[in-house]
């Protein structure tokens, strides 16, 4: 016992930054725990660099996923590693911060304790930045038989599904089965659904049609199913119309005011009773907050988001903050959209408020400065809505989207790699990645 | 029935390149089937571009794996996609060639038939280019509990094991368990073992030591176990000594004349009875030919390689060729080493011999022109043995290795990406890829 105790001491002495043995007690320095290394979480951590506190970041992955480019991983523009920035590298320059890769199983807000697979962690302050997950709206079969687009795993799994379906179809002699394999259905006409539909139809036309001469391009279908009257509901109506026109011109079939009522393996049923035989169903129809099971029922609003004060503090726990897709935040009476700039600005506010709390000052309310939002449709065509008032469409909106995302992508080498891939794709009209790695397929089978 | 027949006809009409319906019969044009899209298989296909024959390439993957860089995928230099070239892209410029992704289950050399999961394929000529697989030399537990390094899957699985072990160790309070997680054992002192040992120790020193401040670098061990008296037995003895010196200087522990007698989960036993607690056992100790189960026992030599005539034809089947790691070929009384240049040159010979056979001419013997062989050890240190007589070591051998591999890597974009990664790594001493994707870990668990 003495021996092993010695070793733990030796361990702590060598690595004073990671007081593993003291995680289940609080010391003299206040401990701020941030759960989630997404946009909001990482921003909070960075802005707390000079705080007189011990900062602990927890995430289930040891990388930050740049979610806006997930659809580009799924459609073979870039490799998964390019949009996954190593968290530990990010933290190297932050001397008061350490990281634990763990899945958070529950939080006790009264005892101020976090439970992970193998650790119990006490916090003084907590930031919930756990993001969102797919919301299947109670549609039977959707969780089991559709693919979602929220994680890097999801994106690679979808890429393998697309390529794998082409491989299977290319040696299939049954005409109906071929059509089923080559019908890709995207549920949801928000930014993710639109961007994926556009990138997918371009992948098919530019690359796969050439790679698979045995496949009749006319048999390949990309279907977009949207419950609303117009795509990209957060943009002005004429941009929605432009988006639909662009997608339709490329061959995407759009069903408006249509809901999926049932997802089966290899088929979906629409609310009007139509059956679509499709071997790839991609679910982008909604997200909900992804909160580790709390022991206390938190007051939540739409999409399971947690109700917070204007300071982003939980209603009953002033030492706990919720940010990004976890928090239900209104600005001028309208709920926020759940996009990256909101999460980033909330991270900044929370970091400032935590430092104020540490100094005994009252936290200040969050005020969102709306720089705008943008979506990409296809090559040379995008839409943007700047500062909540300036609409933009076409080539410049497309270029703006590329510029913004290149700027925000973490890591210089990643930026160069992505820029290289984009230029290559633009010049050759050909995606770099169409290897069928079959990793995820085998995994989902087992 | 009539309807479905119509559809098949329509299918063939639209896609004359892929006579799927006629795979189980022969037509007027002779059909050459090549199994395996490795170095030998792809070279054969390319050199047959002008043959008056129908060329069918079969591989279980839709990409060519550039095996010499697998160790760089495993140690985070480059992404897996960079060294996996899409076969269909390679074949685009070859009008007489088509490709089927399938696992070959068996070959009937008498009936000239190949059996895959869902097709029966008749050939007139056959090229066996199926490469090699790990040979575990009858060591108990080695197939189950060690990682091999023959496929892209293997390389990513190993990368995830390395990063995953660091993640686990960083939150582990048990000192012995930490040491076990941080002990990496490589079995085999050939080129793969040496290159992996060097790249791994550099990954640890340059990147992981910085990323995991909680881990004492002294606890991390890279052990190389070699049954022979010297590493890289195919090189002159003084280069072997140089190699061992370079690796030892960096901290690799080398056990010479030592065999592994037993592999357990988390530990190995050596033939002298020593137990090494190690949570990563990488098996590079041997390969054997990887031949789809034939119905006829083929005469084989060492490492299960198939005996062939000097023309690379099978002893009893003049219409079947074996190339690369599948064939047992001697040059000047010595068996070939099983390296890429041999496979490439054999591919050229086989393509020429097939064309001679098609013209009614007798095939000609294979004559290997030994340009030499090279291995990389660590940064700025390599060994090369040119033309079987000129030994080279140090910086120039290292540079030569990089140049050769960059030159042979298929795809301009891949070459640029790899060159970029190398330059980045050389300047920053930091590997780009250390995300723990955990794909393979979850898969092997299930």
Contacts between the chains, C-beta under 8 A, distances in Angstrom:
chain1	res1	chain2	res2	distance
A	4	B	174	7.9
A	4	B	175	7.0
A	7	B	175	4.2
A	8	B	173	6.2
A	8	B	175	7.8
A	11	B	173	7.5
A	11	B	175	7.2
A	11	B	214	7.8
A	11	B	216	7.5
A	14	B	216	5.0
A	15	B	213	5.7
A	15	B	214	4.1
A	15	B	215	7.3
A	15	B	216	7.2
A	17	B	213	5.2
A	17	B	214	6.8
A	18	B	170	7.2
A	18	B	213	6.9
A	18	B	214	3.8
A	20	B	171	6.3
A	20	B	173	6.0
A	20	B	214	7.2
A	21	B	173	6.7
A	61	B	435	7.4
A	61	B	436	7.0
A	61	B	438	7.9
A	62	B	163	7.3
A	62	B	167	6.1
A	62	B	434	7.6
A	62	B	435	6.4
A	62	B	436	4.9
A	63	B	435	4.2
A	63	B	436	7.6
A	79	B	79	4.3
A	79	B	80	7.8
A	79	B	81	5.0
A	79	B	82	7.6
A	80	B	79	7.8
A	80	B	435	8.0
A	80	B	437	7.2
A	81	B	79	5.0
A	81	B	432	7.1
A	81	B	433	5.0
A	81	B	435	6.0
A	82	B	79	7.6
A	84	B	435	4.6
A	84	B	437	7.9
A	86	B	211	7.0
A	86	B	434	5.2
A	86	B	435	6.0
A	88	B	211	4.0
A	88	B	212	7.0
A	88	B	434	7.6
A	89	B	211	6.5
A	89	B	434	7.7
A	92	B	210	6.5
A	92	B	211	7.5
A	98	B	213	7.9
A	98	B	214	7.6
A	100	B	170	7.9
A	100	B	171	5.8
A	101	B	167	5.0
A	101	B	170	8.0
A	101	B	171	7.6
A	101	B	436	7.1
A	102	B	171	7.3
A	118	B	171	7.3
A	119	B	171	6.9
A	152	B	437	7.2
A	153	B	437	7.7
A	153	B	439	7.2
A	156	B	439	7.7
A	163	B	62	7.3
A	167	B	62	6.1
A	167	B	101	5.0
A	170	B	18	7.2
A	170	B	100	7.9
A	170	B	101	8.0
A	171	B	20	6.4
A	171	B	100	5.8
A	171	B	101	7.6
A	171	B	102	7.3
A	171	B	118	7.3
A	171	B	119	6.8
A	173	B	8	6.0
A	173	B	11	7.2
A	173	B	20	6.0
A	173	B	21	6.6
A	174	B	4	7.8
A	175	B	4	7.3
A	175	B	7	4.1
A	175	B	8	7.8
A	175	B	10	7.8
A	175	B	11	6.9
A	210	B	92	6.5
A	211	B	86	7.0
A	211	B	88	4.0
A	211	B	89	6.6
A	211	B	92	7.5
A	212	B	88	7.0
A	213	B	15	6.0
A	213	B	17	4.9
A	213	B	18	7.0
A	213	B	98	7.9
A	214	B	15	4.1
A	214	B	17	6.5
A	214	B	18	3.7
A	214	B	20	7.2
A	214	B	98	7.6
A	215	B	15	7.2
A	216	B	11	7.7
A	216	B	14	4.9
A	216	B	15	7.0
A	413	B	420	7.7
A	413	B	424	5.6
A	413	B	432	6.1
A	416	B	420	7.2
A	417	B	417	7.0
A	417	B	420	7.4
A	420	B	413	7.7
A	420	B	416	7.2
A	420	B	417	7.4
A	420	B	420	7.9
A	424	B	413	5.6
A	432	B	81	7.1
A	432	B	413	6.1
A	433	B	81	5.0
A	434	B	62	7.6
A	434	B	86	5.2
A	434	B	88	7.6
A	434	B	89	7.7
A	435	B	61	7.4
A	435	B	62	6.4
A	435	B	63	4.2
A	435	B	81	6.0
A	435	B	84	4.7
A	435	B	86	6.0
A	436	B	61	7.0
A	436	B	62	4.9
A	436	B	63	7.6
A	436	B	101	7.1
A	437	B	80	7.2
A	437	B	84	7.9
A	437	B	152	7.2
A	437	B	153	7.7
A	438	B	61	8.0
A	439	B	153	7.2
A	439	B	156	7.7
A	439	B	439	5.3
A	439	B	440	7.2
A	439	B	443	7.2
A	440	B	439	7.2
A	442	B	443	6.5
A	443	B	439	7.1
A	443	B	442	6.6
A	443	B	443	4.7
A	443	B	446	7.1
A	446	B	443	7.1
A	446	B	446	4.6
